[in-house]
Amino acid sequence: MIDLTTESRPEILRQVALLQQREIEKLQARITELLAERARGRGEDSAVALQIELLRLQEQLAHARQQMFGRSSERRSGAQTSDAAETSETEQTPKQPRTGHGPRAQAALPLVETVHTLDVPDQICTACGGALTEMADQFEESDEVDVVERSFRIVRHKRQKYRCACGGCIDTALGPPKLIPGGRYSIDFAVAVAVAKFVDHLPLARQVRQMARAGLTIDTQTLWDQLQALHRHLVPTYEAIHAQVLTSPVLGADETVWRLLEKGGSKRWYAWSITTPEAVFYRVDPSRSAEAARSLLCDYRGVVVCDGYSAYQTLAKAKDRPRFTLAHCWAHVRRKFVEAEPAYPQAEQVITLIGELFKLEAEAREAEVADRRAQIRSLREQKSRPLVEAIEAWLRAQVVLPQSALGKAIAYTLELWPGLTRFLENPDIPPHNNDAERGMRSVVLGRKNHYGSKSLRGTQVAALFYSLAESAKLAGLEPAAYLAEATRRAIENPGTVTLPRELARS
């Protein structure tokens, strides 16, 4: 009888996988024999065709092994990471046992002191029976983190009225700024809804259920009305962030799928982003074309760091607009070779070299120097350039079929070579597009949790809040505090622009 306890299931699955692997290997050998026999029967010179077929089968086998036994991420043991992209080191250091981080300092939390005293019957000496007296300012202290549940309240604003004895003048005190004239919900309430949806990725229906547990009866349409009201006041700031990003000499560009939900299905739209160290701007567009990229980049003339997507290359070559320069991403190149490595172990060599590039960049960023740009330029010329030259020599020395995974990875890299080497000439250009990809994480998490938008208006609202919230994070601001301040300024003076970096510096 087979033991199907919880403890035995992983081992049973592993045994089944091993049996499947052996069967795949037998089938591969048999297919090789049949292809050779067919070629002999037809009198064909099938060496090339047979080799291609074998490579295809080998790649499928390697992929199956990776799915069954391999790691699910690109992280490699002993790897030096560079932001979102992990890289390899030639030497691995043994792992140190984890010791824990200990209690974390919680400087942002308020401190509430509670004094505990002995009950009167216990204030007796156990040795002689005498009375115990308090020791002045002597305590044993310990801290614990407690929680105060969120609550809602109704704030009744009573605006005092005044009049003159002559009867000719009546005046009323001013009240707080209102998000919606005559509206019932405060600015802070609306901001909390926006942050929950676009920072914490909670769908409105889930927020309604949470609020009901805290005693507030509300519906999703009311919450949506608050988001739209915030959006109307913050559009000038959203457009100003776009203009701010386009003034940067170097920016990263990326795009990902976004769904426009409709009855009976959904349409495949795209969330585009352009990113700098100070701000990020998002726009949702129905297309992933060069025209969508043109609308996003406008008349930009600087350097765009991106992957090998053809829309950027088409737009960079267009003669009817100002031209920008393309710099390509080594993290995307590395990913191609990581995907090929299970079938082509020699790919590890180039993966290791790319890892050394990222390691050098990390060292340059962490160095305490007066002139960081000069430091980066010198490091790249002395150490990064030889690595890049070694990578190119390795790529051109490989003899592989173009249709193979390794052949495609090599072709992808060489096609983008001018853009991949551009970072060597300009210390402001990063060797990867990890900042833009990291900026897309919030969009991807939001898409996963609430699936997309239900209308064109919904895409516009989402793009605005993602732009403002992520830009606030880059400026070191709490998104809720930033959105509330920007909204109040816009209500008091319509059209007011509040950029996160300016608020952070004030």
C-alpha positions in Angstrom: 0.0 0.0 0.0 1.4 3.4 -1.0 1.9 5.9 1.9 0.3 9.2 0.9 0.9 11.1 4.1 1.9 14.7 3.8 5.5 14.0 4.6 5.8 11.4 1.8 4.2 13.3 -1.0 7.2 15.4 -2.1 9.4 12.2 -2.4 6.7 10.4 -4.4 6.4 13.3 -6.8 10.2 13.4 -7.1 10.3 9.7 -8.0 7.5 10.2 -10.6 9.5 13.1 -12.1 12.6 10.9 -12.4 10.6 8.2 -14.2 9.3 10.8 -16.6 12.8 12.1 -17.2 14.0 8.6 -18.1 11.1 8.2 -20.5 11.9 11.5 -22.2 15.5 10.4 -22.7 14.4 7.1 -24.2 12.0 8.9 -26.6 14.8 11.3 -27.6 17.1 8.4 -28.5 14.3 6.7 -30.4 13.4 9.8 -32.4 17.1 10.2 -33.3 17.2 6.7 -34.7 13.9 7.2 -36.7 15.1 10.5 -38.2 18.4 8.9 -39.3 16.6 5.9 -40.8 14.2 8.2 -42.7 17.1 10.2 -44.1 18.9 7.1 -45.3 15.7 5.8 -46.9 15.3 9.0 -48.8 18.9 9.4 -49.6 18.9 12.9 -48.1 21.9 14.7 -46.7 20.1 15.5 -43.4 23.0 16.4 -41.1 21.8 20.0 -40.6 18.1 19.2 -40.3 18.9 16.3 -37.9 21.1 18.6 -35.8 18.4 21.2 -35.6 15.8 18.6 -34.5 18.2 17.2 -31.9 18.9 20.7 -30.5 15.2 21.4 -30.3 14.6 18.1 -28.4 17.6 18.8 -26.1 16.3 22.2 -25.2 12.8 20.8 -24.5 14.4 18.2 -22.2 16.5 20.8 -20.4 13.4 23.0 -20.0 11.5 20.0 -18.5 14.4 19.3 -16.1 14.4 23.0 -15.1 10.7 22.9 -14.5 10.9 19.8 -12.3 14.1 20.4 -10.4 15.4 23.9 -11.1 15.1 27.2 -9.2 12.0 29.3 -10.0 14.0 32.6 -10.1 17.1 33.9 -11.8 18.9 34.1 -8.5 22.1 32.1 -8.4 24.0 30.8 -5.3 26.8 33.1 -4.2 25.4 35.8 -6.5 26.2 39.5 -6.4 22.9 41.3 -7.0 22.4 44.6 -8.8 19.0 45.9 -7.8 16.4 43.7 -9.7 19.0 41.7 -11.6 21.1 39.1 -9.8 24.6 38.3 -11.0 27.1 35.5 -10.4 30.5 35.6 -8.7 33.4 33.3 -9.6 34.0 32.6 -6.0 31.4 31.6 -3.5 31.7 32.3 0.2 30.2 29.8 2.7 26.9 30.9 4.2 27.0 32.2 7.7 24.3 30.9 10.1 21.5 33.3 10.6 21.5 35.0 13.9 18.4 37.3 13.5 18.2 41.0 13.5 16.9 41.5 17.0 14.3 44.0 18.0 13.9 46.8 15.4 14.0 50.4 16.5 10.5 51.9 16.1 11.3 55.6 16.4 8.2 56.6 14.4 5.8 55.0 16.9 4.4 57.0 19.8 5.4 55.8 23.3 2.7 55.1 25.9 4.0 54.2 29.4 1.9 52.0 31.6 2.9 51.5 35.3 2.1 48.2 36.9 1.9 48.0 40.7 1.5 45.2 43.2 -1.9 44.6 44.6 -2.2 45.7 48.3 -2.3 42.1 49.7 1.0 41.4 47.8 2.8 44.4 49.3 4.2 42.2 52.2 7.7 40.9 52.7 7.9 37.2 52.3 10.9 37.0 54.6 9.7 39.0 57.7 6.1 39.9 57.0 6.8 43.6 57.0 5.2 46.1 54.6 6.8 46.8 51.2 7.4 50.4 50.1 7.9 51.7 46.6 11.5 52.3 45.4 11.5 55.8 43.9 12.0 55.7 40.1 12.9 52.0 40.1 11.2 49.8 37.5 11.9 46.8 35.3 11.1 47.9 31.8 10.1 46.0 28.7 8.6 47.2 25.4 5.9 45.6 23.2 4.4 46.8 20.0 0.6 47.1 20.3 -2.0 47.9 17.6 -4.7 50.6 17.6 -7.5 49.5 15.3 -8.5 51.9 12.6 -11.8 53.7 13.3 -14.1 56.2 11.5 -15.8 59.1 13.0 -18.2 61.9 11.9 -16.7 65.3 12.4 -19.4 68.0 12.7 -18.1 71.3 11.6 -19.9 74.2 13.3 -19.1 77.5 11.6 -19.8 80.3 13.9 -22.0 83.1 12.6 -21.5 86.8 13.4 -23.6 89.9 13.0 -23.4 93.6 13.6 -25.9 95.4 15.9 -26.8 97.6 13.0 -28.2 94.6 11.2 -26.3 95.4 8.0 -23.7 92.6 8.1 -23.7 88.9 8.8 -20.5 86.9 8.5 -19.6 83.2 9.0 -16.3 81.6 10.0 -14.5 79.6 7.3 -14.6 75.8 7.4 -12.0 73.3 6.2 -11.3 72.8 2.4 -13.8 70.4 0.9 -12.8 67.8 -1.7 -16.3 67.9 -3.2 -18.4 71.0 -2.6 -21.1 69.9 -0.1 -19.5 66.5 0.1 -19.6 64.3 3.1 -16.1 62.7 3.0 -12.9 64.4 4.0 -9.7 64.8 2.0 -7.9 62.4 4.3 -10.6 59.8 3.8 -10.3 60.0 0.0 -6.5 59.9 0.2 -6.7 56.7 2.5 -8.9 55.1 -0.2 -6.4 56.0 -2.9 -3.4 54.7 -1.0 -5.2 51.5 -0.1 -5.9 50.9 -3.8 -2.8 52.1 -5.6 -0.1 51.6 -2.9 -1.4 48.6 -1.0 -3.3 47.2 -4.0 -6.7 46.6 -2.2 -9.7 46.6 -4.6 -12.5 48.9 -3.6 -14.8 46.0 -2.8 -12.3 44.7 -0.3 -12.0 48.1 1.2 -15.8 48.3 1.6 -15.8 45.0 3.6 -13.0 46.2 5.8 -14.8 49.5 6.5 -18.0 47.6 7.3 -16.1 45.7 10.0 -15.1 49.0 11.5 -18.7 50.2 11.5 -18.8 52.3 8.3 -21.5 51.5 5.8 -20.4 52.5 2.3 -20.4 51.2 -1.3 -17.8 51.0 -4.0 -19.3 53.8 -6.1 -18.9 56.2 -3.3 -15.3 55.2 -2.9 -14.8 55.6 -6.7 -16.3 59.1 -6.5 -13.6 60.1 -4.0 -10.9 58.9 -6.3 -12.3 60.8 -9.2 -12.5 64.0 -7.1 -8.9 63.7 -6.1 -7.9 63.0 -9.7 -9.6 66.2 -10.9 -7.5 68.3 -8.5 -4.2 66.5 -9.1 -4.2 66.5 -12.9 -1.9 69.6 -13.2 0.6 67.9 -10.8 0.5 64.6 -12.9 1.2 66.5 -16.1 4.0 68.4 -14.4 5.6 65.1 -13.3 5.6 64.1 -17.0 7.4 67.3 -17.9 9.8 66.9 -15.1 10.8 63.4 -16.2 11.4 64.5 -19.8 13.9 67.1 -18.6 16.3 64.4 -17.3 19.3 63.7 -19.5 18.8 59.9 -19.0 15.5 58.1 -18.3 14.4 54.4 -18.3 11.4 53.2 -20.3 9.3 50.1 -19.9 5.8 48.8 -20.5 3.6 46.0 -19.3 0.2 44.6 -19.9 -2.9 46.3 -18.4 -6.4 45.0 -18.8 -9.4 47.1 -19.7 -12.3 45.1 -18.3 -15.5 44.8 -20.3 -18.6 42.7 -20.1 -17.9 39.3 -21.5 -14.1 39.8 -21.5 -11.3 42.3 -21.5 -9.0 44.2 -23.9 -5.2 44.0 -23.8 -4.0 47.5 -23.0 -0.5 48.6 -21.9 0.9 50.5 -19.0 3.9 52.6 -20.1 6.4 54.2 -17.8 9.4 56.5 -18.0 11.6 56.7 -14.9 14.3 58.8 -13.4 15.9 58.7 -9.9 13.5 61.5 -8.8 10.2 60.6 -10.4 8.3 58.1 -12.5 5.4 58.8 -14.9 2.8 56.2 -16.1 0.4 56.3 -18.9 -2.1 53.5 -19.9 -2.6 53.2 -23.7 -4.5 50.7 -25.9 -1.4 50.2 -28.0 2.2 49.0 -27.7 3.2 50.7 -30.9 5.8 53.2 -31.8 3.0 55.8 -31.8 2.3 55.1 -28.1 6.0 55.5 -27.4 6.0 58.8 -29.3 3.1 60.1 -27.2 4.9 59.2 -24.1 8.4 60.6 -25.0 7.1 63.6 -26.9 10.2 65.6 -28.1 12.6 64.0 -25.8 16.3 64.3 -26.9 18.2 62.6 -24.1 19.2 58.9 -23.5 16.5 56.3 -23.2 17.5 53.1 -21.4 15.3 50.2 -22.4 15.1 46.6 -23.5 15.3 45.5 -27.1 11.6 46.2 -27.9 11.4 47.4 -31.5 9.0 50.4 -30.9 11.8 52.3 -29.2 14.2 51.5 -32.0 11.7 52.6 -34.7 11.0 55.9 -32.8 14.7 56.6 -32.3 15.3 56.4 -36.1 12.2 58.4 -37.1 13.1 61.5 -39.2 9.9 63.5 -38.3 10.8 64.1 -34.7 13.8 65.1 -32.5 16.0 62.0 -31.9 16.9 60.4 -28.7 19.8 58.0 -28.1 19.1 54.4 -27.1 21.0 52.6 -24.4 20.2 48.9 -23.9 19.9 46.8 -20.8 22.4 44.2 -19.7 19.9 42.6 -17.3 17.6 41.7 -20.2 20.7 40.2 -22.0 21.6 38.2 -18.9 18.0 36.9 -18.7 18.3 35.4 -22.3 21.4 33.5 -21.3 19.9 32.3 -18.0 17.0 30.8 -20.1 19.4 29.1 -22.4 21.8 27.8 -19.7 19.9 24.5 -18.9 20.5 23.3 -22.4 23.8 25.1 -23.0 26.0 25.0 -19.8 28.6 27.1 -21.6 26.3 30.1 -21.2 27.4 30.3 -17.6 30.6 32.0 -18.8 28.9 35.0 -20.2 26.5 35.1 -17.2 29.5 35.3 -14.9 31.1 38.1 -16.9 27.8 40.1 -16.8 27.7 39.5 -13.1 31.2 41.1 -12.8 29.9 44.2 -14.6 27.1 44.6 -12.1 29.4 44.0 -9.2 31.7 46.8 -10.4 28.6 49.2 -10.7 27.6 48.3 -7.1 31.1 49.1 -5.9 31.1 52.5 -7.7 27.7 53.4 -6.2 28.8 52.5 -2.7 32.2 54.2 -2.8 32.6 57.4 -0.7 34.2 59.8 -3.1 33.8 63.5 -3.8 33.4 63.2 -7.5 31.2 60.1 -8.1 30.9 60.7 -11.9 34.6 60.8 -12.3 34.9 57.6 -10.2 32.4 55.8 -12.3 34.0 56.9 -15.5 37.4 55.7 -14.4 36.1 52.4 -13.1 34.3 51.7 -16.3 37.3 52.6 -18.5 39.7 50.5 -16.5 37.6 47.5 -15.5 34.2 47.4 -17.2 35.5 47.9 -20.8 37.8 44.9 -20.6 34.9 42.8 -19.4 32.7 44.0 -22.2 35.4 43.2 -24.7 35.7 39.7 -23.2 31.9 39.2 -23.5 32.0 40.3 -27.2 34.9 37.9 -27.9 33.0 35.1 -26.3 29.9 35.8 -28.3 31.6 35.9 -31.6 33.6 32.7 -30.8 30.5 30.6 -30.3 29.5 28.2 -33.1 25.8 27.5 -32.6 22.7 27.2 -34.7 20.8 30.4 -35.0 17.5 28.7 -34.2 18.8 27.4 -30.8 18.1 29.2 -27.5 21.8 30.1 -27.2 22.0 31.3 -30.8 19.0 33.5 -30.3 20.5 34.9 -27.1 23.8 35.7 -28.9 21.9 37.3 -31.9 19.8 39.4 -29.5 23.0 40.7 -27.7 25.0 41.5 -30.9 22.0 43.2 -32.5 21.8 45.6 -29.5 25.6 45.9 -29.1 25.9 49.7 -29.8 23.3 50.4 -27.1 24.8 47.9 -24.7 28.2 49.6 -24.8 26.9 53.2 -24.6 27.2 53.2 -20.8 31.0 53.0 -21.1 31.1 56.5 -22.5 28.6 58.3 -20.2 28.7 57.8 -16.4 25.1 59.0 -16.2 23.9 55.9 -18.1 23.3 52.8 -16.0 24.1 49.4 -17.5 20.6 48.2 -16.9 17.0 49.3 -16.8 16.3 48.0 -13.3 14.9 51.3 -12.0 12.1 51.3 -14.6 11.4 47.6 -14.0 11.3 48.2 -10.3 8.9 51.0 -10.9 6.6 48.6 -12.7 6.2 46.4 -9.6 3.4 48.4 -8.2 1.5 48.4 -11.5 1.9 44.6 -11.8 0.8 44.0 -8.2 -2.3 46.2 -8.7 -3.1 44.4 -12.0 -2.9 41.1 -10.2 -5.2 42.2 -7.3 -7.9 44.2 -9.2 -7.2 42.9 -12.7 -7.2 46.2 -14.5 -9.6 49.1 -15.1 -13.3 49.1 -16.0 -13.2 52.2 -18.2 -11.0 54.6 -20.0 -11.5 57.0 -17.0 -10.3 54.2 -14.7 -7.0 53.9 -16.7 -6.4 57.6 -16.3 -7.1 57.6 -12.6 -4.8 54.6 -12.1 -2.0 56.2 -14.1 -2.2 59.4 -12.1 -2.1 57.8 -8.7 0.6 55.3 -9.6 2.7 58.3 -10.9 2.2 60.4 -7.8 2.6 57.6 -5.2 5.7 56.1 -6.8 7.3 59.6 -7.3 6.6 60.4 -3.6 8.4 57.2 -2.6 11.4 58.2 -4.7 11.5 61.6 -3.1 11.4 60.0 0.4 7.8 61.1 1.2 5.0 59.1 2.6 2.5 58.8 -0.3 -0.6 59.6 1.9 1.0 62.7 3.4 2.1 63.9 0.0 -1.3 63.3 -1.7 -3.1 65.1 1.1 -0.8 68.1 0.9 -0.9 68.3 -2.9 -4.7 68.1 -2.8 -5.2 70.8 -0.2 -2.9 73.2 -2.1 -4.8 72.5 -5.3 -8.2 73.1 -3.7 -7.0 76.4 -2.1 -5.5 77.6 -5.4 -6.9 75.6 -8.4 -4.2 74.6 -10.8 -1.4 74.5 -8.2 1.4 72.0 -8.9 3.1 70.2 -6.0 6.0 68.1 -7.2 7.3 65.5 -4.7 10.9 66.6 -5.0 10.0 70.2 -4.3 7.9 69.3 -1.3 10.7 67.1 0.1 13.1 70.0 -0.2 10.8 72.5 1.5 
